[in-house]
Amino acid sequence: MTTLSELQHASVLPAIVDLYTLDLTALGGGIFRLTATTKENLGSVVYDSLTYTPFPIMIDGVEHRVGDSAPPQPTITVSNINKLIQATVVSFGDMVGGKVTRQRVFRTNLDDGTDPDTTVYLPIEKYIINQKKAHNRQIISFVLVSEMDLETTKIPRRLIVKKDFPGVAKTRVLI
């Protein structure tokens, strides 16, 4: 297993592989696992015993700028050349409400890598599809938001009462 200290002192870091999970189960669909990375033999990528299909996909705008109070609203773009995603978009109402997860791992930590280890990865990014941004013959793109950025999300998601929190006054406060 590679330690963080070893990675920090390495002169060359291993290649990073982006793994995308598109979860449409809340909409009545399935789970799609995609990666823009292809192995040398153009086969699928396997990580943590899950197979990710090579597919032209990219995410843009995930950077959070210091001092910017608004969370980023990245755009995810997928190829529409073979019309595979188009059928899903039409069937599930532009996929609004679908969950997108991006997990970035080192190539060496894939199941067939030189150091297969599913505990070594960069922070996992989770988003919800908020709207379809573009749809043409070549691409389909979507605007993503974090779960915290949805209009219906309340933080925290529980009622604050004196019984549970002695420092709270007698009145009930919903935050």
SULJO-V309957 format. One record per residue. N is the residue number from 0. SS is DSSP state (H for helix, E for strand, L for the rest). Layout:
N_SS / N_SS
This chain:
0_L / 1_L / 2_L / 3_H / 4_H / 5_H / 6_H / 7_H / 8_H / 9_L / 10_L / 11_L / 12_L / 13_L / 14_L / 15_E / 16_E / 17_E / 18_E / 19_E / 20_E / 21_E / 22_E / 23_L / 24_H / 25_H / 26_H / 27_L / 28_L / 29_L / 30_E / 31_E / 32_E / 33_E / 34_E / 35_L / 36_L / 37_L / 38_L / 39_L / 40_L / 41_L / 42_L / 43_L / 44_E / 45_E / 46_E / 47_L / 48_L / 49_E / 50_E / 51_E / 52_E / 53_E / 54_L / 55_L / 56_E / 57_E / 58_E / 59_E / 60_L / 61_L / 62_L / 63_L / 64_L / 65_L / 66_L / 67_L / 68_L / 69_L / 70_L / 71_L / 72_L / 73_L / 74_E / 75_E / 76_E / 77_E / 78_E / 79_L / 80_L / 81_L / 82_L / 83_H / 84_H / 85_H / 86_H / 87_H / 88_H / 89_H / 90_H / 91_L / 92_H / 93_H / 94_H / 95_L / 96_L / 97_L / 98_E / 99_E / 100_E / 101_E / 102_E / 103_E / 104_E / 105_E / 106_H / 107_H / 108_H / 109_L / 110_L / 111_L / 112_L / 113_L / 114_L / 115_L / 116_L / 117_L / 118_L / 119_L / 120_L / 121_L / 122_L / 123_L / 124_E / 125_E / 126_E / 127_E / 128_E / 129_E / 130_E / 131_E / 132_E / 133_E / 134_E / 135_L / 136_L / 137_L / 138_E / 139_E / 140_E / 141_E / 142_E / 143_E / 144_E / 145_L / 146_H / 147_H / 148_H / 149_L / 150_L / 151_L / 152_L / 153_L / 154_L / 155_L / 156_L / 157_L / 158_E / 159_E / 160_L / 161_L / 162_L / 163_L / 164_L / 165_L / 166_L / 167_L / 168_L / 169_L / 170_L / 171_L / 172_E / 173_E / 174_L
